[in-house]
Amino acid sequence: MSADDRPCDLLILGASFAGIELYHQLRRSRAGRELHITLVDRQAVHGYIPLCQERIVGRLPPARSALSTARSVEGDPRARYVLGEVEAFDPATREVLLASGERLRGRFVAVALGSVLTPPPGLTGHERLLGYKFGDEFDASHARLAALLGGGPAGAPGPRIAVIGGGVSGVELAGELAHLARARPAGWAAPQVTLVDGGERLLRGLCARAGRQSLRQLQAQGVELRLATRVLRVDADGLELQTASGSQRLPCAAAFWAGGVRPAPALARLGLPRTSQGYLEVGPTLQCFPTLQPTHPEIFACGDAVRVVGGTGEWPTMQRAIECLWQAKVVAHNVLALAARGPEEPRRHVGLRPHRLRADFPYGVSIGARSLIAYGPLSIDLGPLGVWF
């Protein structure tokens, strides 16, 4: 199919947190409501990612905690939602090729294809690890968990389930699995839970006090902690681990990977500048070619797909949903600023808004029956209040 000779005003690649927020930000202004916007995503419905731990154990029904993304665009005469997989992109023409063969073009393009929760490909048996954040992998892992914990003898202890990764996601998932001992879907058993992490403490991205508090809270809820422990191999019967004292076996019925995200594979097919780790490299204005006289000023990227580079080098990132929302607001402002300019105006950054990193923003951690909030060097135990919130 040939490209439409009338490109949309803005082509958004990816309609999860950052992409759909960009759409809504633009629709909040008169100028933004005039734009013809096309959104492309593999999914019509997106699970609410910040609560994926609560969703997978049944604390929140998955159907009630999902965002009907495509439906939110229905009824907008200047918007179109396209279900498809991004296959390639030409920055010079701002044309995207989908796996279906369809081609789309935009006067402006915003890439918000996010990241994927996948273990290192060099880990033997990595394909056995369960993912739980996105789309089909969430559905498959939820079904696996239900099969493991359901249907056994009443009152019998459930199987052992391992969580690999002691960051926020891993701590929250281990806490939710442990909470099944107190409240769980009908017919489910309570699993035995082990959390494995290669570091000396939990929540290394937060203050040391938060790590100590999370450790105590997990242990109080019955979670076994294996810190300073590396996973060497995954097989049908469990994990082979490496510690300072030698190798160990951890028999388990299933293991979840919570050890970090990687760039979405589609980012490598876009012909856009990338960092050494494979994320899209953008400047503070979130443009993909951030020179003083940008060669392609109409191409932006935001959300988990990007790393901001400027000043002294690559900026840190919070890798949180709230940062996606802030970046989407910056892209919306800058797209409108450029759209208001005439085609003869110089390609420059004057009038564009830079992204601001809010590294000290409070971070809430839900740990089964309890929760805490970390802010810089401070960490406050909120008990069940944060879980309820």
C-alpha positions as CSV (number, residue, x, y, z in Angstrom):
1,M,0.0,0.0,0.0
2,S,1.5,3.4,-0.9
3,A,1.7,6.2,1.6
4,D,-1.1,8.7,1.8
5,D,-0.1,11.9,0.1
6,R,-1.8,13.8,3.0
7,P,0.2,12.9,6.1
8,C,-1.4,13.5,9.5
9,D,-0.2,16.4,11.6
10,L,1.2,14.1,14.3
11,L,2.1,10.4,14.1
12,I,2.5,8.8,17.5
13,L,4.2,5.4,17.6
14,G,3.2,3.7,20.7
15,A,0.0,4.4,22.7
16,S,0.8,3.2,26.2
17,F,1.6,5.7,29.0
18,A,3.6,8.3,27.2
19,G,1.9,8.0,23.8
20,I,-1.7,8.3,25.0
21,E,-0.8,11.1,27.5
22,L,0.7,13.1,24.6
23,Y,-2.6,12.7,22.7
24,H,-4.6,13.9,25.7
25,Q,-2.3,16.8,26.4
26,L,-2.7,18.1,22.9
27,R,-6.5,17.8,23.1
28,R,-6.5,20.1,26.1
29,S,-5.6,23.2,24.0
30,R,-7.5,24.8,21.1
31,A,-4.5,24.5,18.8
32,G,-4.0,20.9,19.8
33,R,-7.6,20.0,19.1
34,E,-7.1,21.1,15.5
35,L,-4.3,18.6,14.8
36,H,-5.0,15.4,12.9
37,I,-3.4,12.7,15.0
38,T,-2.7,9.0,14.2
39,L,-1.7,6.6,17.0
40,V,-0.1,3.2,16.3
41,D,0.1,0.4,18.8
42,R,0.1,-3.4,18.9
43,Q,-2.7,-3.4,21.5
44,A,-6.1,-1.8,21.8
45,V,-6.2,-2.2,25.6
46,H,-3.3,-1.6,28.0
47,G,-3.0,-3.0,31.5
48,Y,-2.3,-0.3,34.1
49,I,1.5,-0.9,34.4
50,P,2.1,0.7,37.9
51,L,-0.3,-1.8,39.4
52,C,0.8,-4.8,37.4
53,Q,1.9,-6.6,40.6
54,E,-1.5,-6.2,42.2
55,R,-3.2,-7.2,39.0
56,I,-1.3,-10.5,38.4
57,V,-2.1,-11.9,41.9
58,G,-5.8,-11.0,41.6
59,R,-5.9,-8.2,44.3
60,L,-7.1,-6.0,41.4
61,P,-9.2,-7.8,38.8
62,P,-7.3,-7.4,35.5
63,A,-10.4,-6.4,33.6
64,R,-11.1,-3.5,36.0
65,S,-7.5,-2.2,35.9
66,A,-7.0,-2.0,32.2
67,L,-7.1,1.1,30.0
68,S,-9.2,0.8,26.9
69,T,-6.8,2.9,24.9
70,A,-8.2,2.6,21.4
71,R,-11.7,3.3,22.7
72,S,-10.6,6.5,24.3
73,V,-9.8,7.8,20.8
74,E,-13.1,6.7,19.3
75,G,-15.4,9.6,18.4
76,D,-12.6,12.0,17.7
77,P,-13.0,13.0,14.1
78,R,-9.4,14.2,13.9
79,A,-7.8,11.1,15.4
80,R,-7.2,7.5,14.1
81,Y,-6.0,4.5,16.1
82,V,-4.1,1.9,14.1
83,L,-3.4,-1.6,15.4
84,G,0.0,-2.6,14.1
85,E,3.6,-3.5,14.6
86,V,6.2,-0.9,13.6
87,E,8.6,-2.5,11.1
88,A,10.7,0.4,9.9
89,F,10.9,4.2,9.8
90,D,12.4,6.7,7.4
91,P,13.4,9.9,9.3
92,A,13.9,11.9,6.0
93,T,10.3,11.4,4.9
94,R,8.8,10.7,8.4
95,E,7.2,7.6,7.0
96,V,6.6,4.4,9.0
97,L,6.2,1.0,7.6
98,L,4.0,-1.4,9.6
99,A,4.4,-5.2,9.5
100,S,1.0,-5.4,7.7
101,G,2.6,-3.4,4.8
102,E,0.6,-0.2,5.6
103,R,2.6,3.0,5.4
104,L,1.8,6.1,7.4
105,R,3.4,9.6,7.4
106,G,3.3,12.5,9.7
107,R,4.3,16.2,9.6
108,F,5.5,15.5,13.2
109,V,6.4,12.1,14.7
110,A,6.7,11.1,18.3
111,V,8.1,7.8,19.2
112,A,6.8,6.3,22.5
113,L,7.5,2.6,22.0
114,G,8.6,2.0,25.5
115,S,10.7,-0.8,26.9
116,V,10.4,-4.6,27.4
117,L,10.8,-6.6,30.6
118,T,13.2,-9.3,29.5
119,P,16.1,-11.1,31.1
120,P,19.6,-11.0,29.6
121,P,19.6,-13.3,26.5
122,G,22.9,-14.8,27.7
123,L,21.2,-16.3,30.8
124,T,20.8,-20.0,30.2
125,G,17.1,-20.9,30.3
126,H,16.0,-17.3,30.2
127,E,13.0,-18.2,28.1
128,R,11.5,-20.1,31.1
129,L,11.3,-16.9,33.2
130,L,7.9,-15.2,33.5
131,G,7.3,-11.6,32.4
132,Y,4.3,-9.8,33.8
133,K,4.0,-6.2,32.7
134,F,2.9,-6.1,29.1
135,G,0.1,-7.5,27.0
136,D,0.2,-11.2,26.1
137,E,3.0,-12.0,28.5
138,F,0.9,-10.7,31.4
139,D,-2.0,-12.8,30.4
140,A,0.1,-15.9,30.0
141,S,1.8,-15.4,33.4
142,H,-1.5,-14.7,35.1
143,A,-2.9,-18.0,33.7
144,R,0.3,-19.8,34.8
145,L,0.0,-18.5,38.3
146,A,-3.6,-19.4,38.5
147,A,-2.8,-23.0,37.3
148,L,0.0,-23.3,39.9
149,L,-1.9,-22.1,42.9
150,G,-5.4,-23.3,42.1
151,G,-7.0,-26.7,42.3
152,G,-4.8,-28.2,45.0
153,P,-5.9,-29.8,48.3
154,A,-7.6,-27.4,50.7
155,G,-5.2,-26.0,53.2
156,A,-2.1,-27.5,51.5
157,P,0.9,-25.2,51.1
158,G,1.4,-23.8,47.7
159,P,4.5,-24.3,45.5
160,R,7.6,-22.1,45.7
161,I,7.7,-19.2,43.4
162,A,10.9,-17.1,42.9
163,V,11.2,-13.5,42.0
164,I,14.5,-12.4,40.4
165,G,15.4,-8.7,41.1
166,G,15.4,-6.6,44.2
167,G,14.4,-3.3,42.8
168,V,11.0,-1.7,43.3
169,S,9.2,-4.0,40.9
170,G,10.7,-7.1,42.4
171,V,10.1,-6.0,46.0
172,E,6.5,-5.2,45.2
173,L,5.9,-8.4,43.3
174,A,7.4,-10.5,46.1
175,G,5.2,-8.6,48.6
176,E,2.1,-9.3,46.6
177,L,2.8,-13.0,46.3
178,A,3.4,-13.2,50.0
179,H,0.2,-11.3,50.7
180,L,-1.7,-14.3,49.1
181,A,-1.2,-16.0,52.5
182,R,-3.7,-13.4,54.0
183,A,-6.1,-12.8,51.1
184,R,-6.3,-14.6,47.7
185,P,-8.7,-15.6,45.0
186,A,-11.1,-18.4,45.8
187,G,-9.4,-21.8,45.3
188,W,-5.9,-20.5,45.3
189,A,-3.2,-21.7,47.7
190,A,-0.6,-19.4,49.2
191,P,2.8,-19.8,47.6
192,Q,6.2,-20.0,49.3
193,V,8.1,-16.9,48.0
194,T,11.9,-16.4,47.5
195,L,13.4,-13.1,46.3
196,V,16.8,-13.4,44.6
197,D,19.1,-10.4,44.0
198,G,22.7,-9.9,43.1
199,G,23.2,-6.9,45.3
200,E,24.0,-6.6,49.0
201,R,20.7,-4.8,49.7
202,L,17.2,-4.2,48.3
203,L,16.0,-1.1,46.5
204,R,19.5,0.1,45.5
205,G,18.0,2.9,43.5
206,L,16.5,4.4,46.7
207,C,18.1,5.3,50.1
208,A,19.7,2.6,52.3
209,R,16.9,3.1,54.9
210,A,14.3,2.1,52.4
211,G,16.3,-1.0,51.6
212,R,16.4,-2.0,55.2
213,Q,12.7,-1.3,55.8
214,S,11.7,-3.3,52.7
215,L,13.8,-6.2,53.8
216,R,12.2,-6.3,57.3
217,Q,8.7,-6.0,55.8
218,L,9.2,-8.9,53.3
219,Q,10.7,-11.1,56.0
220,A,7.8,-10.4,58.3
221,Q,5.5,-11.6,55.6
222,G,7.4,-14.8,55.1
223,V,9.5,-14.0,52.1
224,E,12.9,-15.8,51.9
225,L,15.7,-13.4,50.8
226,R,18.7,-14.5,48.8
227,L,20.9,-11.4,48.5
228,A,24.4,-11.2,46.9
229,T,23.2,-14.1,44.8
230,R,23.4,-14.4,41.1
231,V,21.2,-16.6,38.9
232,L,23.4,-18.9,36.7
233,R,20.8,-21.0,35.0
234,V,17.0,-21.6,34.8
235,D,15.6,-25.0,34.2
236,A,12.3,-26.9,34.5
237,D,12.9,-27.6,38.2
238,G,14.2,-24.3,39.5
239,L,17.3,-22.0,39.6
240,E,21.0,-22.6,39.8
241,L,22.4,-19.8,42.0
242,Q,25.9,-18.5,42.6
243,T,26.9,-17.1,46.0
244,A,30.2,-16.2,47.6
245,S,30.3,-19.6,49.2
246,G,29.6,-21.5,45.9
247,S,26.7,-22.7,43.8
248,Q,23.3,-23.6,45.2
249,R,20.0,-25.0,43.9
250,L,16.7,-23.3,44.5
251,P,13.8,-25.7,43.5
252,C,10.8,-23.7,42.4
253,A,7.7,-24.2,40.3
254,A,8.1,-20.8,38.5
255,A,10.3,-17.8,38.5
256,F,9.4,-14.2,37.6
257,W,11.9,-11.8,36.0
258,A,11.9,-8.4,37.7
259,G,15.6,-7.6,37.1
260,G,15.1,-4.7,34.8
261,V,13.9,-3.6,31.4
262,R,15.5,-3.4,28.0
263,P,14.9,-1.2,25.0
264,A,12.0,-2.3,22.8
265,P,13.3,-4.2,19.8
266,A,11.6,-1.9,17.4
267,L,13.9,1.0,18.4
268,A,16.7,-0.6,16.5
269,R,14.7,-0.5,13.3
270,L,13.9,3.2,13.2
271,G,17.1,4.8,11.9
272,L,17.3,7.2,14.9
273,P,20.2,8.0,17.2
274,R,20.6,5.5,20.0
275,T,22.7,5.3,23.2
276,S,25.2,2.5,23.8
277,Q,22.4,0.5,25.6
278,G,20.0,0.8,22.7
279,Y,17.6,3.5,23.9
280,L,16.7,6.5,21.7
281,E,19.1,9.4,22.3
282,V,17.2,12.7,22.6
283,G,18.1,16.2,23.7
284,P,16.5,18.1,26.6
285,T,13.7,19.2,24.2
286,L,13.1,15.5,23.5
287,Q,14.0,15.8,19.8
288,C,15.8,12.9,18.3
289,F,18.4,15.0,16.4
290,P,19.2,17.5,19.1
291,T,21.8,19.7,17.4
292,L,21.7,23.5,17.5
293,Q,20.4,23.4,13.9
294,P,18.5,20.0,14.0
295,T,18.3,18.1,10.7
296,H,15.0,16.6,11.6
297,P,13.4,18.9,14.2
298,E,9.9,17.4,13.7
299,I,10.9,14.0,15.2
300,F,10.4,13.5,19.0
301,A,10.6,10.6,21.4
302,C,9.5,10.2,25.0
303,G,8.9,7.7,27.8
304,D,10.8,4.5,28.5
305,A,12.1,4.5,25.0
306,V,14.5,7.4,25.6
307,R,17.5,8.6,27.4
308,V,18.1,12.4,27.5
309,V,21.7,13.5,26.6
310,G,22.8,17.1,27.1
311,G,25.2,19.2,29.1
312,T,27.7,16.8,30.7
313,G,26.3,13.6,29.1
314,E,23.4,11.2,29.6
315,W,20.9,12.2,32.3
316,P,19.7,9.7,34.9
317,T,16.2,8.5,34.5
318,M,13.6,7.6,37.1
319,Q,12.1,4.9,34.8
320,R,8.7,5.6,36.3
321,A,5.2,6.2,34.8
322,I,5.1,9.8,36.2
323,E,8.2,10.7,34.2
324,C,6.5,9.5,31.0
325,L,3.6,11.9,31.7
326,W,6.0,14.9,32.3
327,Q,7.8,14.1,29.1
328,A,4.6,13.9,27.1
329,K,3.6,17.3,28.3
330,V,7.0,18.7,27.0
331,V,6.5,17.1,23.6
332,A,3.0,18.4,23.3
333,H,4.2,22.0,24.0
334,N,7.1,21.7,21.5
335,V,5.0,20.1,18.7
336,L,2.6,23.0,19.0
337,A,5.4,25.6,19.1
338,L,6.9,24.2,15.9
339,A,3.5,23.7,14.2
340,A,2.8,27.5,14.7
341,R,6.0,28.4,12.8
342,G,6.1,29.0,9.1
343,P,8.1,26.6,6.9
344,E,10.7,29.3,6.2
345,E,11.6,29.9,9.8
346,P,15.0,28.7,10.9
347,R,15.2,25.3,12.5
348,R,16.2,26.2,16.1
349,H,15.3,25.5,19.6
350,V,14.2,29.0,20.5
351,G,10.7,28.8,22.2
352,L,10.9,25.1,22.9
353,R,10.6,23.7,26.4
354,P,13.3,21.4,27.9
355,H,12.5,18.4,30.0
356,R,13.3,18.8,33.7
357,L,14.4,15.8,35.7
358,R,12.7,15.6,39.0
359,A,15.1,13.1,40.6
360,D,13.9,14.0,44.2
361,F,10.2,13.2,43.5
362,P,8.8,10.9,46.3
363,Y,8.7,7.2,45.5
364,G,6.0,5.0,46.9
365,V,6.6,1.2,47.4
366,S,3.8,-1.2,48.1
367,I,5.0,-4.3,49.8
368,G,2.1,-6.8,50.3
369,A,0.3,-5.7,53.4
370,R,2.5,-2.7,54.1
371,S,4.1,0.2,52.2
372,L,6.7,2.9,52.5
373,I,7.5,6.2,50.8
374,A,11.1,7.3,50.0
375,Y,12.2,10.9,49.4
376,G,15.9,11.5,49.0
377,P,17.6,10.1,52.2
378,L,14.2,9.7,54.0
379,S,12.0,6.7,54.1
380,I,8.7,6.6,56.0
381,D,6.8,3.4,56.8
382,L,3.1,4.1,55.9
383,G,1.8,0.7,57.0
384,P,-1.3,-0.3,55.0
385,L,-2.1,3.3,54.1
386,G,-0.1,3.4,50.9
387,V,-1.5,0.0,49.8
388,W,-5.1,1.4,50.2
389,F,-4.2,4.6,48.3
